[in-house]
Amino acid sequence: MFLGDDLLAWLLLAVGGALFVGNVMAIVRPPDKPEEGSLSRAPLGRSLLMAAIGLVGTVWGVATLVTS
């Protein structure tokens, strides 16, 4: 199989981690000078929800890799 038997778990770990880190960084450190027509900071509720989804995906990916 291409890239091993645990490809789906690795992809879940990568996408979940990126989703979590990206949304947390959007909350913690908004852009200094937002571009014209963009928000000055990320919507808090949506960012927290997406970070939580990313955290669940990351934990699920790690658990799958550890148990297999």
N, CA, C and O atoms as a Tinker XYZ file with bonds, in Angstrom:
   272  protein
     1  N      0.838000   -1.181000    0.000000    73     2
     2  CA     0.000000    0.000000    0.000000    64     1     3
     3  C      0.879000    1.240000    0.000000    63     2     4     5
     4  O      1.956000    1.250000    0.597000    81     3
     5  N      0.419000    2.270000   -0.665000    73     3     6
     6  CA     1.163000    3.522000   -0.784000    64     5     7
     7  C      1.325000    4.191000    0.581000    63     6     8     9
     8  O      0.331000    4.483000    1.246000    81     7
     9  N      2.549000    4.432000    0.997000    73     7    10
    10  CA     2.912000    5.086000    2.261000    64     9    11
    11  C      2.505000    4.294000    3.501000    63    10    12    13
    12  O      2.322000    4.883000    4.566000    81    11
    13  N      2.362000    3.002000    3.391000    73    11    14
    14  CA     2.113000    2.174000    4.567000    64    13    15
    15  C      0.644000    1.918000    4.827000    63    14    16    17
    16  O     -0.237000    2.445000    4.147000    81    15
    17  N      0.407000    1.090000    5.836000    73    15    18
    18  CA    -0.955000    0.700000    6.179000    64    17    19
    19  C     -1.688000    1.761000    7.002000    63    18    20    21
    20  O     -2.916000    1.726000    7.088000    81    19
    21  N     -0.974000    2.686000    7.597000    73    19    22
    22  CA    -1.574000    3.684000    8.483000    64    21    23
    23  C     -1.708000    5.055000    7.825000    63    22    24    25
    24  O     -1.651000    6.079000    8.507000    81    23
    25  N     -1.882000    5.080000    6.528000    73    23    26
    26  CA    -1.946000    6.358000    5.807000    64    25    27
    27  C     -3.102000    7.215000    6.287000    63    26    28    29
    28  O     -2.928000    8.418000    6.483000    81    27
    29  N     -4.258000    6.642000    6.479000    73    27    30
    30  CA    -5.421000    7.412000    6.897000    64    29    31
    31  C     -5.220000    8.013000    8.291000    63    30    32    33
    32  O     -5.625000    9.149000    8.539000    81    31
    33  N     -4.608000    7.272000    9.185000    73    31    34
    34  CA    -4.337000    7.786000   10.530000    64    33    35
    35  C     -3.334000    8.932000   10.483000    63    34    36    37
    36  O     -3.488000    9.915000   11.208000    81    35
    37  N     -2.311000    8.820000    9.644000    73    35    38
    38  CA    -1.334000    9.907000    9.504000    64    37    39
    39  C     -1.977000   11.155000    8.905000    63    38    40    41
    40  O     -1.691000   12.274000    9.333000    81    39
    41  N     -2.844000   10.960000    7.917000    73    39    42
    42  CA    -3.535000   12.101000    7.320000    64    41    43
    43  C     -4.475000   12.765000    8.318000    63    42    44    45
    44  O     -4.560000   13.993000    8.364000    81    43
    45  N     -5.174000   11.978000    9.108000    73    43    46
    46  CA    -6.050000   12.521000   10.143000    64    45    47
    47  C     -5.249000   13.303000   11.172000    63    46    48    49
    48  O     -5.674000   14.374000   11.605000    81    47
    49  N     -4.112000   12.789000   11.561000    73    47    50
    50  CA    -3.244000   13.491000   12.502000    64    49    51
    51  C     -2.753000   14.819000   11.919000    63    50    52    53
    52  O     -2.747000   15.836000   12.613000    81    51
    53  N     -2.347000   14.812000   10.664000    73    51    54
    54  CA    -1.830000   16.030000   10.035000    64    53    55
    55  C     -2.917000   17.089000    9.856000    63    54    56    57
    56  O     -2.705000   18.257000   10.182000    81    55
    57  N     -4.064000   16.690000    9.344000    73    55    58
    58  CA    -5.143000   17.655000    9.102000    64    57    59
    59  C     -5.723000   18.155000   10.429000    63    58    60    61
    60  O     -5.993000   19.348000   10.573000    81    59
    61  N     -5.914000   17.264000   11.385000    73    59    62
    62  CA    -6.417000   17.673000   12.691000    64    61    63
    63  C     -5.465000   18.609000   13.409000    63    62    64    65
    64  O     -5.888000   19.599000   14.007000    81    63
    65  N     -4.177000   18.296000   13.349000    73    63    66
    66  CA    -3.183000   19.173000   13.976000    64    65    67
    67  C     -3.119000   20.535000   13.332000    63    66    68    69
    68  O     -3.015000   21.548000   14.024000    81    67
    69  N     -3.180000   20.573000   12.011000    73    67    70
    70  CA    -3.156000   21.863000   11.305000    64    69    71
    71  C     -4.404000   22.673000   11.607000    63    70    72    73
    72  O     -4.326000   23.889000   11.781000    81    71
    73  N     -5.545000   22.018000   11.671000    73    71    74
    74  CA    -6.793000   22.703000   11.980000    64    73    75
    75  C     -6.762000   23.283000   13.384000    63    74    76    77
    76  O     -7.187000   24.417000   13.603000    81    75
    77  N     -6.260000   22.508000   14.333000    73    75    78
    78  CA    -6.171000   22.972000   15.714000    64    77    79
    79  C     -5.197000   24.136000   15.858000    63    78    80    81
    80  O     -5.549000   25.182000   16.403000    81    79
    81  N     -3.988000   23.956000   15.375000    73    79    82
    82  CA    -2.954000   24.991000   15.533000    64    81    83
    83  C     -3.330000   26.267000   14.780000    63    82    84    85
    84  O     -3.150000   27.369000   15.298000    81    83
    85  N     -3.845000   26.123000   13.579000    73    83    86
    86  CA    -4.209000   27.297000   12.792000    64    85    87
    87  C     -5.291000   28.135000   13.446000    63    86    88    89
    88  O     -5.197000   29.362000   13.457000    81    87
    89  N     -6.311000   27.501000   13.987000    73    87    90
    90  CA    -7.391000   28.248000   14.622000    64    89    91
    91  C     -6.983000   28.849000   15.958000    63    90    92    93
    92  O     -7.400000   29.958000   16.294000    81    91
    93  N     -6.173000   28.130000   16.721000    73    91    94
    94  CA    -5.688000   28.703000   17.985000    64    93    95
    95  C     -4.788000   29.907000   17.711000    63    94    96    97
    96  O     -4.873000   30.917000   18.411000    81    95
    97  N     -3.940000   29.806000   16.710000    73    95    98
    98  CA    -3.076000   30.948000   16.382000    64    97    99
    99  C     -3.878000   32.136000   15.848000    63    98   100   101
   100  O     -3.495000   33.285000   16.067000    81    99
   101  N     -4.974000   31.875000   15.158000    73    99   102
   102  CA    -5.828000   32.970000   14.681000    64   101   103
   103  C     -6.470000   33.713000   15.848000    63   102   104   105
   104  O     -6.700000   34.920000   15.772000    81   103
   105  N     -6.758000   32.987000   16.928000    73   103   106
   106  CA    -7.345000   33.628000   18.105000    64   105   107
   107  C     -6.277000   34.357000   18.914000    63   106   108   109
   108  O     -6.467000   35.504000   19.319000    81   107
   109  N     -5.156000   33.681000   19.145000    73   107   110
   110  CA    -4.112000   34.217000   20.020000    64   109   111
   111  C     -3.391000   35.401000   19.386000    63   110   112   113
   112  O     -3.092000   36.390000   20.056000    81   111
   113  N     -3.114000   35.291000   18.093000    73   111   114
   114  CA    -2.309000   36.326000   17.445000    64   113   115
   115  C     -2.957000   36.768000   16.127000    63   114   116   117
   116  O     -2.587000   36.289000   15.055000    81   115
   117  N     -3.926000   37.686000   16.218000    73   115   118
   118  CA    -4.550000   38.172000   14.984000    64   117   119
   119  C     -3.556000   39.014000   14.182000    63   118   120   121
   120  O     -2.545000   39.456000   14.728000    81   119
   121  N     -3.828000   39.239000   12.908000    73   119   122
   122  CA    -2.888000   40.008000   12.091000    64   121   123
   123  C     -2.763000   41.457000   12.583000    63   122   124   125
   124  O     -3.728000   42.057000   13.055000    81   123
   125  N     -1.551000   41.995000   12.459000    73   123   126
   126  CA    -1.303000   43.370000   12.891000    64   125   127
   127  C     -2.099000   44.369000   12.053000    63   126   128   129
   128  O     -2.786000   45.241000   12.586000    81   127
   129  N     -1.994000   44.227000   10.744000    73   127   130
   130  CA    -2.694000   45.125000    9.831000    64   129   131
   131  C     -3.535000   44.275000    8.876000    63   130   132   133
   132  O     -3.017000   43.769000    7.880000    81   131
   133  N     -4.822000   44.115000    9.174000    73   131   134
   134  CA    -5.648000   43.303000    8.278000    64   133   135
   135  C     -5.785000   43.959000    6.908000    63   134   136   137
   136  O     -5.771000   45.184000    6.785000    81   135
   137  N     -5.916000   43.136000    5.901000    73   135   138
   138  CA    -6.068000   43.646000    4.540000    64   137   139
   139  C     -7.430000   44.295000    4.379000    63   138   140   141
   140  O     -8.338000   44.077000    5.181000    81   139
   141  N     -7.555000   45.081000    3.348000    73   139   142
   142  CA    -8.805000   45.771000    3.055000    64   141   143
   143  C     -9.914000   44.749000    2.800000    63   142   144   145
   144  O     -9.750000   43.848000    1.976000    81   143
   145  N    -11.029000   44.884000    3.496000    73   143   146
   146  CA   -12.162000   43.994000    3.313000    64   145   147
   147  C    -12.126000   42.734000    4.143000    63   146   148   149
   148  O    -13.054000   41.930000    4.057000    81   147
   149  N    -11.091000   42.522000    4.947000    73   147   150
   150  CA   -11.028000   41.326000    5.788000    64   149   151
   151  C    -11.331000   41.697000    7.240000    63   150   152   153
   152  O    -11.309000   42.872000    7.608000    81   151
   153  N    -11.610000   40.698000    8.045000    73   151   154
   154  CA   -11.932000   40.922000    9.450000    64   153   155
   155  C    -10.682000   41.301000   10.233000    63   154   156   157
   156  O     -9.577000   40.876000    9.899000    81   155
   157  N    -10.866000   42.099000   11.271000    73   155   158
   158  CA    -9.715000   42.491000   12.090000    64   157   159
   159  C     -9.236000   41.338000   12.973000    63   158   160   161
   160  O     -8.055000   41.263000   13.311000    81   159
   161  N    -10.139000   40.453000   13.340000    73   159   162
   162  CA    -9.771000   39.250000   14.080000    64   161   163
   163  C    -10.746000   38.136000   13.741000    63   162   164   165
   164  O    -11.838000   38.384000   13.229000    81   163
   165  N    -10.344000   36.916000   14.028000    73   163   166
   166  CA   -11.152000   35.743000   13.689000    64   165   167
   167  C    -12.384000   35.665000   14.588000    63   166   168   169
   168  O    -12.315000   36.027000   15.762000    81   167
   169  N    -13.510000   35.197000   14.050000    73   167   170
   170  CA   -14.701000   34.996000   14.889000    64   169   171
   171  C    -14.405000   33.964000   15.983000    63   170   172   173
   172  O    -13.979000   32.847000   15.689000    81   171
   173  N    -14.632000   34.340000   17.228000    73   171   174
   174  CA   -14.210000   33.521000   18.360000    64   173   175
   175  C    -14.943000   32.184000   18.422000    63   174   176   177
   176  O    -14.306000   31.144000   18.584000    81   175
   177  N    -16.253000   32.193000   18.297000    73   175   178
   178  CA   -17.020000   30.955000   18.411000    64   177   179
   179  C    -16.670000   29.947000   17.337000    63   178   180   181
   180  O    -16.458000   28.769000   17.625000    81   179
   181  N    -16.608000   30.411000   16.092000    73   179   182
   182  CA   -16.289000   29.500000   14.995000    64   181   183
   183  C    -14.869000   28.974000   15.127000    63   182   184   185
   184  O    -14.619000   27.797000   14.865000    81   183
   185  N    -13.940000   29.823000   15.528000    73   183   186
   186  CA   -12.553000   29.384000   15.672000    64   185   187
   187  C    -12.395000   28.363000   16.794000    63   186   188   189
   188  O    -11.639000   27.401000   16.659000    81   187
   189  N    -13.103000   28.569000   17.894000    73   187   190
   190  CA   -13.035000   27.599000   18.990000    64   189   191
   191  C    -13.653000   26.271000   18.585000    63   190   192   193
   192  O    -13.128000   25.212000   18.929000    81   191
   193  N    -14.771000   26.317000   17.853000    73   191   194
   194  CA   -15.393000   25.081000   17.386000    64   193   195
   195  C    -14.470000   24.321000   16.435000    63   194   196   197
   196  O    -14.315000   23.107000   16.564000    81   195
   197  N    -13.863000   25.019000   15.492000    73   195   198
   198  CA   -12.971000   24.365000   14.542000    64   197   199
   199  C    -11.709000   23.846000   15.238000    63   198   200   201
   200  O    -11.195000   22.790000   14.869000    81   199
   201  N    -11.204000   24.577000   16.240000    73   199   202
   202  CA   -10.048000   24.096000   17.005000    64   201   203
   203  C    -10.405000   22.828000   17.776000    63   202   204   205
   204  O     -9.591000   21.910000   17.880000    81   203
   205  N    -11.617000   22.778000   18.313000    73   203   206
   206  CA   -12.050000   21.574000   19.037000    64   205   207
   207  C    -12.167000   20.383000   18.087000    63   206   208   209
   208  O    -11.782000   19.269000   18.444000    81   207
   209  N    -12.690000   20.604000   16.895000    73   207   210
   210  CA   -12.780000   19.535000   15.903000    64   209   211
   211  C    -11.379000   19.053000   15.519000    63   210   212   213
   212  O    -11.149000   17.851000   15.386000    81   211
   213  N    -10.452000   19.982000   15.342000    73   211   214
   214  CA    -9.080000   19.619000   15.029000    64   213   215
   215  C     -8.418000   18.851000   16.156000    63   214   216   217
   216  O     -7.651000   17.921000   15.906000    81   215
   217  N     -8.703000   19.228000   17.394000    73   215   218
   218  CA    -8.136000   18.517000   18.544000    64   217   219
   219  C     -8.671000   17.088000   18.611000    63   218   220   221
   220  O     -7.918000   16.156000   18.893000    81   219
   221  N     -9.955000   16.915000   18.355000    73   219   222
   222  CA   -10.535000   15.566000   18.348000    64   221   223
   223  C     -9.882000   14.718000   17.256000    63   222   224   225
   224  O     -9.547000   13.555000   17.484000    81   223
   225  N     -9.706000   15.299000   16.077000    73   223   226
   226  CA    -9.054000   14.571000   14.990000    64   225   227
   227  C     -7.621000   14.206000   15.317000    63   226   228   229
   228  O     -7.164000   13.110000   14.991000    81   227
   229  N     -6.917000   15.109000   15.953000    73   227   230
   230  CA    -5.531000   14.846000   16.326000    64   229   231
   231  C     -5.441000   13.725000   17.358000    63   230   232   233
   232  O     -4.618000   12.819000   17.223000    81   231
   233  N     -6.274000   13.785000   18.374000    73   231   234
   234  CA    -6.268000   12.756000   19.406000    64   233   235
   235  C     -6.658000   11.407000   18.801000    63   234   236   237
   236  O     -6.075000   10.377000   19.139000    81   235
   237  N     -7.631000   11.421000   17.920000    73   235   238
   238  CA    -8.074000   10.190000   17.272000    64   237   239
   239  C     -6.952000    9.585000   16.414000    63   238   240   241
   240  O     -6.737000    8.373000   16.425000    81   239
   241  N     -6.242000   10.447000   15.670000    73   239   242
   242  CA    -5.125000    9.970000   14.858000    64   241   243
   243  C     -4.005000    9.385000   15.697000    63   242   244   245
   244  O     -3.461000    8.332000   15.362000    81   243
   245  N     -3.655000   10.057000   16.784000    73   243   246
   246  CA    -2.604000    9.560000   17.679000    64   245   247
   247  C     -3.032000    8.238000   18.312000    63   246   248   249
   248  O     -2.242000    7.298000   18.391000    81   247
   249  N     -4.283000    8.171000   18.761000    73   247   250
   250  CA    -4.761000    6.940000   19.384000    64   249   251
   251  C     -4.748000    5.777000   18.385000    63   250   252   253
   252  O     -4.416000    4.650000   18.752000    81   251
   253  N     -5.103000    6.044000   17.146000    73   251   254
   254  CA    -5.087000    4.993000   16.126000    64   253   255
   255  C     -3.667000    4.518000   15.866000    63   254   256   257
   256  O     -3.432000    3.317000   15.736000    81   255
   257  N     -2.723000    5.440000   15.790000    73   255   258
   258  CA    -1.340000    5.058000   15.530000    64   257   259
   259  C     -0.724000    4.308000   16.721000    63   258   260   261
   260  O      0.076000    3.393000   16.524000    81   259
   261  N     -1.082000    4.682000   17.930000    73   259   262
   262  CA    -0.515000    4.042000   19.104000    64   261   263
   263  C     -1.068000    2.628000   19.290000    63   262   264   265
   264  O     -0.338000    1.718000   19.683000    81   263
   265  N     -2.349000    2.449000   19.007000    73   263   266
   266  CA    -2.969000    1.148000   19.245000    64   265   267
   267  C     -2.746000    0.146000   18.115000    63   266   268   269
   268  O     -2.944000   -1.053000   18.308000    81   267
   269  N     -2.336000    0.621000   16.941000    73   267   270
   270  CA    -2.157000   -0.339000   15.832000    64   269   271
   271  C     -0.732000   -0.830000   15.717000    63   270   272
   272  O     -0.426000   -1.636000   14.838000    81   271
